[in-house]
Amino acid sequence: MEKMNFLFKNYFGEKMGLTKKLKLLIYSISIIFIIFYTIQTLYLFSKKTLNPSSILIIITSLLLSCVVWWLIAKYKLISLYFIVFLYGLIYILLVPVFSPIDEAAHFDYINKIMFEHKLPLISDLIDVSRLSEVSSYAVPVSLQYEAVHPPIYYFLGSLIVYPFQDYPSLSLIILRLVGLLLLLTSLYFTIKTFSILSKYFKWYVNEVLFTSILLLLYTNPGIVTRMVTVSNESLTVCLFSLLIYLMVEFVITSHSVKKLRVISIITGCLVLTKITSVVIIVPLLLIFLFIKSWRYIFEFSLIIGIIVLPWIIFNLYHYHSFTGTEEHVEFVKKIVNPHNVNLGFEYVVQKFTYILYSFWVPQEIRWSGIYELANLITYGLSLGLILCIASTISTICKLQREKQLNLNAKLNSVLIIFVFLSLIMLIYGTLSQDVDILLGRYLYITIVPISLFIYMQLIEIPLKKVSFYIISIVVISSYFTYSGMVYFSQGKNFLDKIINGDVNLDNLSRSAQEGLFEKNLGLIPKKLAEQWGNSLYKDKVSYVSINSLPVSHDLIIRSNKYYINGKDPFLVWKTIGTNMKTGDLLIINVQLDKHSDNNHVVEGQVFWESNNNPFDEAKSYRFIMKNGKVIVPIGYHKDWKDGSELLNLRLDFDNLNEDEGFTVDSLKISRLEQ
């Protein structure tokens, strides 16, 4: 026991940590920070900004934390598998279909491999028809911008769901379940890494503390959302966790050629999963330099080169470059930075706090009512992360000065370099491309070293105080997890689809209240038109026919059909004397020369002009144009003002070919008398 206490004190004691002055400075800043946000939160309570539902979230989170605390106190690390699995299942059902960042495009990538038996190109169009079989909303009408990614995740995904290719909704759920299994696998290798390190270096082991740290990292809404939705991020994080475990085992056990080759193959697969994974190569090369084996470096590089070579050849053939990043950035930049603003170093500094915030909170979530409380916790946690990493760096520097840089310190150095390289990659990508990629989700690959850094600092605290930190971590984790569930439960998710079905004529009011009528309606207008014939209300409606002849722009008439004659084709109908009414439905009957197919999708956009309110992009609905009737729920838009006079209606056509004619047979407003 004395020997263990000596090792514990030698490794974790004050001698190895930050200086007293630096610690005092950081703790003082932390206390000021906490006091400031506590006062601000109390102020919000006094102004009743925190609504009753927000208070209920806090109370429920406290009750949930009691159950979680009992589980981890009794079953320790084993309990994590059950907790993460249960939370993951709930998120699979609650996270809205396709609303997570880019999920629709990732799913389309898999579909293209499965149905077309080839890798997609960035110039290919997303197959909106197939995606709309899963959901009628949040379907992107664009190029296949995710084709920039290497193919391993998508190829494996297509193999897994191939038997269910006729059931797209089931395929999406299965792929989300695969993401959850990959998250659990990452958790397994993180625990294995901790186990092998603690045994070899004779760390003092507080299993409940490490369990609570992993609970915080593996159940925060950010990582759960990203891992259980369709994205190559799930496989990337899993392979990173596996690779770090293999690297640690390679360093502290035996430097066998067999293990080297396994590490090389996993690294190659990682690069073929996500391009930015190349950052792991630098720390691995440092490991081989520590061992002083040039043969290992050569064989490692050769194996990775052989694995990645086919992908490089594919890119050289199609994009005339090693990757398709240039085409990808060109497309994305039009969306996220249309004015080509120079994102310089000052922008990076300003955005740094958001990287920390979005590590815990996914981009999809916009806290309401508890925003300041969420900020308090997320920035507090992020400050703790910085403290842990800074303390570890200080330890290594002190050892270097005292010429005691042992294997433990070298291993920590490699892990810290890996964390910093991941951050530098994001900064460099933002500065060089003028596209903001300063997002916390790109740092999930560092979850293993971060968990170890936090543990190595908290274990230095006396046992009585550690209990306070463990309980705090459990409460914060439960608060974040439950808040995420509440937020996502308000969207259009699988659970809602199972209980209430999809958007239809009978639930338009509820769908509007739930915010399902986004600016891009996708195939909702076509599906509403298909339901019209069976609607109970079709014989109980009044119609307002639009009989005026439309005024055309950038269109010419040939053989009684309109054809494109410019860059902005649209038609405008005068509707003076028509009053707007909540619940109005715009029925459009369009005939296109060519049917929309997988490679050619015509998109429509409806604008309206009322008294004192001209045409505005914010007051419009986009939708996928199909032959025949479509019904646009314009009367459910927040800017369709009840009682206002409708002056003009405008219908735009996007993605029409010059040789593709069309006619608008009729245009009228229908009002359901419910």
C-alpha positions in Angstrom: 0.0 0.0 0.0 2.9 2.4 0.8 4.4 1.7 -2.6 1.0 2.5 -4.3 0.7 5.7 -2.2 4.2 6.7 -3.3 3.4 6.1 -7.0 0.1 7.9 -6.6 1.7 10.9 -5.0 4.6 10.9 -7.4 2.4 10.9 -10.5 -0.6 12.9 -9.4 0.8 15.1 -6.6 1.4 18.8 -6.6 4.9 18.3 -7.8 3.6 17.0 -11.1 0.7 19.4 -11.7 0.3 23.1 -12.4 2.1 25.7 -10.3 0.1 27.1 -7.3 -0.2 30.5 -8.9 -1.6 29.2 -12.2 -4.0 26.9 -10.3 -5.2 29.9 -8.2 -5.7 32.0 -11.3 -7.8 29.3 -13.1 -9.9 28.6 -9.9 -10.5 32.4 -9.4 -11.7 32.8 -13.0 -13.9 29.7 -12.6 -15.5 31.1 -9.4 -16.1 34.5 -11.0 -17.6 32.8 -14.1 -19.9 30.6 -11.9 -21.1 33.5 -9.8 -21.8 35.7 -12.9 -24.0 33.1 -14.6 -25.7 32.1 -11.3 -26.8 35.7 -10.8 -27.9 35.8 -14.5 -29.9 32.6 -14.1 -31.6 33.9 -10.9 -32.4 37.2 -12.8 -34.1 35.1 -15.5 -36.1 33.3 -12.7 -37.2 36.7 -11.3 -38.3 37.8 -14.8 -40.2 34.5 -15.3 -38.2 33.8 -18.4 -37.7 30.2 -17.2 -41.1 28.7 -18.0 -42.7 25.9 -15.9 -41.7 23.3 -18.5 -38.1 24.3 -18.1 -38.3 23.9 -14.3 -39.9 20.5 -14.8 -37.0 19.5 -17.0 -34.6 20.4 -14.1 -36.7 18.5 -11.5 -37.0 15.4 -13.8 -33.3 15.5 -14.5 -32.6 15.4 -10.8 -34.8 12.3 -10.4 -33.2 10.7 -13.4 -29.7 11.4 -11.9 -30.7 9.5 -8.7 -31.5 6.3 -10.7 -28.3 6.7 -12.7 -26.2 7.3 -9.6 -27.6 4.1 -8.1 -26.7 2.1 -11.2 -23.1 3.3 -11.5 -22.5 3.0 -7.7 -23.7 -0.6 -7.8 -22.6 -1.9 -11.2 -19.8 0.7 -12.1 -18.5 0.4 -15.6 -20.8 -2.4 -16.6 -23.8 -0.1 -16.0 -22.6 2.2 -18.8 -23.4 -0.3 -21.5 -27.0 -0.5 -20.3 -27.4 3.3 -19.8 -25.8 4.2 -23.2 -27.8 1.6 -25.0 -31.1 2.7 -23.4 -30.4 6.4 -24.1 -29.3 5.5 -27.6 -32.6 3.7 -28.4 -34.6 6.7 -27.1 -32.6 9.1 -29.3 -33.1 6.8 -32.3 -36.8 7.2 -32.0 -36.8 10.9 -31.0 -34.3 12.5 -33.2 -36.3 13.9 -36.2 -35.9 12.1 -39.6 -33.3 13.8 -41.8 -33.2 16.9 -39.6 -29.8 16.1 -38.1 -27.0 17.7 -40.0 -26.6 16.0 -43.4 -28.3 12.7 -42.5 -30.4 12.7 -45.7 -27.3 13.1 -47.9 -25.4 10.3 -46.0 -28.4 8.0 -46.4 -28.6 8.8 -50.1 -24.9 7.9 -50.5 -25.7 4.5 -49.2 -28.8 4.2 -51.4 -26.7 5.0 -54.5 -24.2 2.2 -53.8 -27.1 -0.2 -53.1 -29.2 0.6 -56.1 -26.8 2.0 -58.7 -23.8 -0.3 -57.7 -21.3 2.6 -58.0 -19.8 5.3 -55.9 -21.6 8.6 -56.3 -19.9 11.8 -57.5 -20.4 15.3 -56.1 -22.0 16.3 -59.4 -24.8 13.6 -58.9 -28.2 14.8 -57.6 -29.6 13.5 -54.4 -32.5 11.1 -55.1 -35.3 13.0 -53.4 -38.0 10.5 -54.5 -36.4 7.7 -52.6 -35.7 9.8 -49.5 -39.3 11.1 -49.5 -40.5 7.5 -49.0 -39.1 7.9 -45.5 -40.1 11.5 -44.9 -41.9 14.2 -46.8 -40.0 17.0 -45.2 -36.3 18.1 -44.6 -35.3 16.4 -47.9 -32.5 18.3 -49.6 -32.8 19.1 -53.3 -29.2 19.5 -54.2 -26.0 17.9 -55.4 -24.6 14.8 -53.6 -22.2 17.0 -51.6 -21.3 14.1 -49.2 -19.8 12.1 -52.1 -16.5 13.8 -51.0 -16.2 11.2 -48.2 -14.3 7.9 -48.7 -16.6 4.9 -49.1 -16.0 2.3 -46.3 -18.8 3.4 -44.0 -21.3 3.7 -46.9 -20.3 0.4 -48.4 -20.7 -1.4 -45.1 -24.0 0.4 -44.6 -25.3 -0.7 -48.0 -24.4 -4.3 -47.2 -26.2 -4.3 -43.9 -29.5 -2.8 -45.3 -29.4 -4.6 -48.7 -32.0 -7.3 -47.6 -34.3 -4.4 -46.6 -33.8 -2.2 -49.7 -37.6 -2.2 -50.3 -38.3 -0.8 -46.8 -36.4 2.6 -46.6 -37.8 3.6 -43.2 -36.7 0.3 -41.7 -33.3 0.7 -43.4 -32.8 4.1 -41.8 -33.7 2.7 -38.3 -31.3 -0.2 -38.8 -28.5 2.2 -39.8 -29.2 4.2 -36.7 -29.0 1.0 -34.6 -25.6 0.3 -36.2 -24.5 3.7 -35.2 -25.5 2.9 -31.6 -23.6 -0.4 -31.7 -20.5 1.5 -32.9 -20.9 4.0 -30.0 -21.0 1.0 -27.6 -17.9 -0.5 -29.3 -16.1 2.8 -28.8 -17.1 2.8 -25.2 -15.7 -0.8 -24.8 -12.3 0.1 -26.2 -12.1 3.3 -24.1 -12.6 1.1 -21.0 -10.1 -1.4 -22.3 -7.5 1.4 -22.8 -8.1 2.6 -19.2 -7.8 -0.9 -17.9 -4.5 -1.6 -19.6 -3.0 1.8 -18.6 -4.0 1.6 -15.0 -2.6 -1.9 -14.6 0.7 -1.1 -16.3 1.4 2.2 -14.6 -0.2 1.1 -11.3 -2.6 4.0 -11.3 -4.9 4.5 -8.3 -8.2 3.2 -9.7 -11.5 4.8 -8.7 -13.9 2.9 -11.0 -17.0 5.0 -10.0 -15.2 8.2 -10.9 -14.1 6.9 -14.3 -17.6 5.6 -14.9 -19.1 9.0 -14.2 -16.6 10.7 -16.6 -17.5 8.3 -19.4 -21.2 8.8 -18.6 -20.8 12.6 -19.1 -18.8 12.1 -22.4 -20.8 9.2 -23.9 -24.3 10.3 -23.1 -24.2 14.1 -23.8 -26.7 15.0 -26.5 -24.0 16.0 -29.0 -22.2 12.7 -29.3 -25.4 10.6 -29.0 -27.1 12.5 -31.7 -24.2 12.3 -34.1 -23.5 8.6 -33.4 -27.1 7.3 -33.7 -27.9 9.1 -36.9 -26.7 8.0 -40.3 -23.2 9.5 -40.7 -19.7 8.2 -41.2 -18.9 10.0 -37.9 -20.0 6.9 -36.0 -17.5 4.5 -37.6 -14.8 7.2 -37.4 -15.1 7.5 -33.7 -15.3 3.8 -33.2 -12.1 3.1 -35.3 -10.3 5.9 -33.5 -11.1 4.3 -30.1 -9.9 0.9 -31.4 -6.7 2.4 -32.8 -5.8 4.2 -29.6 -6.3 1.0 -27.7 -4.0 -0.9 -30.1 -1.4 1.9 -30.0 -1.3 1.8 -26.2 -1.1 -2.0 -26.2 1.7 -1.9 -28.8 3.7 0.6 -26.8 3.5 -1.0 -23.3 3.5 -4.7 -24.2 5.3 -6.0 -27.2 6.4 -4.2 -30.4 5.4 -7.1 -32.6 5.3 -6.9 -36.4 1.9 -8.6 -36.3 0.4 -5.8 -34.1 2.1 -3.2 -36.3 0.3 -4.6 -39.4 -3.0 -4.6 -37.6 -2.5 -1.0 -36.6 -1.6 -0.1 -40.2 -4.7 -1.8 -41.6 -7.0 -0.1 -39.1 -5.3 3.3 -39.9 -5.8 2.7 -43.6 -9.5 1.9 -43.0 -9.9 5.0 -40.9 -8.5 7.2 -43.6 -11.0 5.5 -46.0 -13.8 6.4 -43.6 -13.1 10.1 -43.2 -10.4 12.2 -44.9 -9.6 14.2 -41.8 -8.6 11.0 -40.0 -5.1 11.5 -41.5 -4.3 13.5 -38.3 -3.8 10.1 -36.5 -0.8 9.3 -38.7 1.5 11.9 -37.0 1.1 10.6 -33.4 1.6 7.0 -34.7 4.8 8.0 -36.5 6.0 9.6 -33.2 5.4 6.3 -31.4 7.6 4.5 -34.0 10.3 7.2 -33.5 10.2 6.6 -29.7 10.8 2.9 -30.5 13.5 4.0 -33.0 12.4 1.6 -35.7 12.7 2.9 -39.3 11.4 -0.4 -40.6 8.2 0.0 -38.7 7.7 3.5 -40.2 8.3 2.2 -43.7 6.0 -0.8 -43.4 3.3 1.3 -41.7 3.4 3.9 -44.5 3.4 1.2 -47.2 0.3 -0.6 -45.9 -1.6 2.6 -45.6 -0.6 3.7 -49.1 -1.8 0.3 -50.6 -5.1 0.6 -48.9 -5.8 4.2 -49.8 -4.4 4.0 -53.4 -7.6 2.9 -55.1 -9.5 5.9 -53.6 -6.8 8.3 -54.7 -6.9 6.9 -58.3 -10.7 7.3 -58.3 -10.4 10.9 -57.3 -7.6 11.7 -59.8 -9.8 10.2 -62.5 -13.0 12.1 -61.6 -11.8 15.3 -59.9 -8.1 15.5 -61.2 -7.1 15.8 -57.5 -6.3 13.5 -54.6 -9.7 14.4 -53.1 -13.0 16.0 -54.2 -12.6 18.6 -51.5 -12.4 21.6 -53.9 -15.8 20.7 -55.6 -17.3 20.0 -52.1 -16.2 23.4 -50.7 -17.4 25.2 -53.9 -20.9 23.8 -53.4 -21.0 24.2 -49.6 -19.6 27.7 -49.7 -22.6 28.9 -51.7 -24.8 27.9 -48.8 -22.8 28.8 -45.7 -20.7 31.7 -47.0 -22.5 33.0 -50.1 -20.8 36.4 -50.0 -17.3 34.9 -49.8 -16.5 36.6 -46.5 -12.8 36.2 -45.5 -12.8 34.0 -42.3 -9.6 35.2 -40.8 -7.8 34.5 -37.5 -10.1 37.0 -35.7 -13.1 35.0 -36.7 -11.5 31.8 -35.4 -10.9 33.4 -32.0 -14.5 34.7 -31.8 -15.8 31.2 -32.7 -13.6 29.3 -30.3 -16.2 29.3 -27.5 -18.7 27.8 -29.9 -16.4 24.8 -30.6 -16.5 24.1 -26.9 -20.3 24.7 -26.6 -21.1 22.4 -29.6 -18.9 19.6 -28.2 -21.7 19.1 -25.7 -24.7 20.4 -27.6 -25.5 19.4 -31.2 -26.0 22.0 -33.8 -29.7 21.0 -34.2 -30.6 22.1 -30.6 -31.6 25.6 -29.9 -32.3 25.7 -26.1 -35.4 27.7 -25.1 -36.0 28.9 -21.5 -32.9 27.2 -20.1 -30.4 28.7 -22.5 -28.4 30.6 -19.9 -28.3 27.6 -17.6 -27.1 25.4 -20.6 -24.4 28.0 -21.3 -23.3 28.0 -17.7 -22.9 24.2 -17.7 -21.3 23.8 -21.1 -18.8 26.5 -20.7 -18.0 25.3 -17.2 -17.4 21.8 -18.5 -15.3 23.2 -21.3 -13.2 25.2 -18.9 -12.7 22.0 -16.9 -11.4 20.2 -20.1 -8.9 23.0 -20.8 -7.7 22.8 -17.1 -7.2 19.0 -17.4 -5.2 19.3 -20.6 -3.2 22.3 -19.4 -2.3 20.4 -16.2 -1.2 17.3 -18.2 1.0 19.5 -20.4 2.5 21.2 -17.3 3.3 17.7 -15.9 5.1 16.6 -19.1 7.1 19.9 -19.3 8.2 19.5 -15.7 9.3 16.0 -16.3 11.2 17.1 -19.4 13.1 19.8 -17.4 13.9 17.2 -14.7 15.0 14.7 -17.5 12.5 12.2 -16.2 10.4 11.8 -19.4 9.3 8.2 -18.9 7.1 6.0 -21.0 3.9 7.3 -19.3 4.8 10.9 -20.1 5.7 10.1 -23.7 2.4 8.3 -24.2 0.5 11.3 -22.7 2.6 13.6 -25.1 1.4 11.6 -28.1 -2.3 11.8 -27.0 -2.0 15.6 -26.4 -0.5 16.0 -29.8 -3.4 14.1 -31.3 -5.9 16.4 -29.6 -4.1 19.5 -30.7 -3.7 18.3 -34.3 -7.5 17.6 -34.5 -8.1 21.2 -33.4 -5.4 22.7 -35.7 -7.0 20.7 -38.6 -10.3 22.5 -38.0 -8.7 25.9 -37.7 -6.6 25.4 -40.9 -9.7 24.1 -42.8 -11.7 27.2 -41.8 -8.9 29.7 -42.7 -7.9 28.1 -46.0 -11.4 27.5 -47.4 -13.4 30.3 -45.8 -15.9 27.7 -44.7 -16.7 27.4 -41.0 -15.9 23.9 -39.7 -15.2 25.0 -36.2 -17.7 22.5 -34.7 -17.4 20.4 -31.6 -18.6 17.3 -33.3 -15.3 17.0 -35.2 -13.6 16.6 -31.8 -15.5 13.4 -30.8 -12.5 11.4 -32.2 -10.5 12.6 -29.2 -12.9 11.2 -26.6 -10.5 8.5 -25.4 -7.6 10.9 -24.5 -10.0 13.5 -23.1 -11.5 10.9 -20.7 -8.0 9.9 -19.6 -6.9 13.5 -19.0 -10.0 14.3 -16.9 -9.5 11.2 -14.8 -5.8 11.9 -14.2 -6.6 15.3 -12.9 -9.7 14.5 -10.8 -8.0 11.5 -9.1 -5.6 14.0 -7.6 -8.4 15.4 -5.5 -8.9 13.9 -1.9 -11.5 11.1 -1.8 -14.1 13.1 0.1 -14.1 15.8 -2.5 -14.1 13.4 -5.4 -17.6 12.2 -4.3 -18.9 15.7 -4.8 -17.5 15.8 -8.3 -18.9 12.4 -9.2 -22.4 13.4 -8.0 -22.1 16.7 -9.9 -21.1 14.9 -13.1 -24.0 12.5 -12.8 -26.5 15.4 -12.3 -25.1 17.4 -15.2 -25.1 14.4 -17.5 -28.7 13.6 -16.6 -29.8 17.2 -17.2 -28.2 17.3 -20.6 -29.5 13.9 -21.7 -33.1 14.6 -20.7 -33.1 18.1 -22.1 -32.0 16.7 -25.4 -34.8 14.2 -25.4 -37.4 16.8 -24.6 -36.2 19.1 -27.4 -36.1 16.3 -30.0 -39.5 14.9 -28.9 -41.1 18.1 -30.3 -39.9 17.4 -33.9 -41.1 15.0 -36.6 -39.4 11.7 -35.5 -40.0 8.0 -35.8 -42.0 7.8 -32.6 -44.3 10.5 -33.8 -44.6 8.8 -37.2 -45.6 5.5 -35.4 -48.2 7.2 -33.2 -49.6 9.9 -35.4 -48.5 9.0 -39.0 -47.1 11.4 -41.6 -48.4 14.9 -42.6 -51.8 14.7 -44.1 -54.9 16.8 -44.7 -56.4 15.8 -41.4 -53.5 17.0 -39.2 -52.3 20.2 -41.0 -52.9 22.4 -38.0 -51.0 20.1 -35.7 -48.2 19.7 -38.2 -47.9 23.5 -38.5 -47.8 24.0 -34.7 -45.0 21.4 -34.5 -43.0 23.4 -37.0 -43.0 20.7 -39.7 -43.8 23.2 -42.5 -40.3 24.4 -43.0 -39.3 26.6 -46.0 -38.6 23.5 -48.1 -41.7 21.3 -48.1 -40.2 18.6 -50.3 -42.9 16.2 -51.5 -45.5 17.2 -49.0 -47.6 19.2 -51.7 -47.7 16.1 -53.9 -48.6 13.8 -51.1 -51.4 16.1 -50.0 -52.7 16.1 -53.6 -52.7 12.3 -53.6 -54.8 12.3 -50.4 -57.3 14.9 -51.8 -59.4 12.4 -53.6 -60.1 10.5 -50.4 -60.4 13.5 -48.1 -63.6 13.8 -46.1 -63.4 17.6 -46.7 -63.2 17.7 -50.5 -66.9 18.1 -50.9 -67.1 20.7 -48.1 -64.8 23.4 -49.4 -65.1 26.7 -51.1 -62.8 27.6 -53.9 -61.2 30.9 -54.9 -60.2 30.6 -58.6 -57.4 32.7 -59.9 -58.7 33.6 -63.4 -56.2 36.4 -64.4 -53.7 35.7 -67.1 -50.2 35.3 -65.6 -47.3 37.7 -66.4 -44.2 35.8 -67.3 -40.5 36.6 -66.6 -37.6 34.9 -68.4 -40.1 32.6 -70.1 -41.3 32.4 -73.8 -44.4 30.7 -75.2 -44.1 28.2 -78.0 -46.9 25.9 -79.0 -49.0 27.0 -76.0 -46.2 26.0 -73.6 -43.8 28.0 -71.5 -40.0 27.5 -72.0 -37.1 29.0 -70.2 -35.6 32.2 -71.6 -33.4 33.4 -68.8 -31.9 32.7 -65.3 -35.0 33.5 -63.2 -38.2 32.0 -64.7 -41.5 32.7 -62.9 -45.1 33.5 -63.4 -47.2 36.2 -61.5 -51.0 36.2 -61.1 -52.9 39.3 -59.9 -55.3 38.4 -57.1 -56.6 41.9 -56.0 -59.8 41.6 -54.0 -58.9 38.2 -52.5 -58.7 38.0 -48.8 -56.2 35.7 -47.1 -57.5 33.1 -44.6 -55.7 30.8 -42.1 -55.8 27.3 -43.5 -55.8 28.3 -47.2 -54.5 25.6 -49.6 -53.1 26.6 -53.0 -53.9 24.0 -55.6 -51.7 24.1 -58.7 -52.1 21.8 -61.7 -48.9 21.7 -63.7 -48.0 19.6 -66.8 -44.3 19.1 -67.5 -42.9 17.7 -70.7 -40.7 15.3 -68.8 -41.4 13.6 -65.5 -39.0 14.3 -62.7 -36.7 11.3 -62.1 -33.7 10.4 -60.0 -31.4 12.6 -62.1 -33.7 15.6 -62.8 -35.9 17.2 -60.2 -37.9 20.3 -60.9 -38.4 22.5 -57.9 -41.2 25.0 -57.5 -41.4 28.0 -55.2 -44.5 30.0 -54.2 -44.3 33.7 -53.1 -47.2 35.9 -52.1 -47.6 39.7 -51.9 -50.2 41.3 -49.6 -51.0 44.9 -48.8 -47.8 46.6 -47.5 -45.9 43.3 -47.8 -44.0 42.7 -51.0 -42.5 39.4 -52.3 -39.9 38.2 -49.9 -37.8 35.0 -49.8 -38.8 34.5 -46.1 -42.5 34.5 -47.2 -42.3 31.5 -49.6 -42.5 27.8 -49.8 -40.2 25.5 -51.8 -41.4 22.1 -53.0 -40.7 19.4 -55.5 -42.7 19.8 -58.6 -44.4 16.8 -60.0 -46.7 16.3 -63.0 -50.4 16.9 -62.1 -51.8 18.4 -59.0 -49.9 19.7 -56.0 -51.3 21.3 -52.9 -49.2 23.9 -51.1 -50.4 24.7 -47.5 -49.7 28.4 -47.8 -52.4 29.2 -45.2 -50.3 27.6 -42.5 -47.3 29.9 -43.0 -46.7 32.4 -40.2 -46.7 35.3 -42.7 -50.0 34.3 -44.3 -51.9 37.0 -42.4 -55.6 36.2 -41.8 -57.8 39.0 -43.2 -55.1 40.7 -45.3 -55.7 41.4 -49.0 -53.8 39.1 -51.3 -52.4 41.2 -54.2 -50.2 38.8 -56.2 -49.2 35.1 -56.3 -45.8 34.2 -57.8 -44.7 30.7 -58.9 -41.0 30.1 -59.6 -39.5 27.1 -61.5 -35.9 25.9 -60.7 -33.8 23.3 -62.5 -35.9 23.3 -65.7 -34.1 22.3 -68.9 -34.3 24.7 -71.8 -36.0 22.1 -74.0 -38.5 21.3 -71.2 -41.9 22.9 -71.7 -44.7 23.2 -69.2 -48.2 24.5 -68.7 -50.1 25.6 -65.6 -53.6 24.3 -66.3 -55.2 25.8 -63.2 -54.5 27.8 -60.0 -57.0 28.1 -57.2 -57.2 28.5 -53.4 -59.2 25.9 -51.5 -60.6 26.5 -48.0 -61.4 23.5 -45.8 -64.5 24.1 -43.7 -63.7 22.0 -40.7 
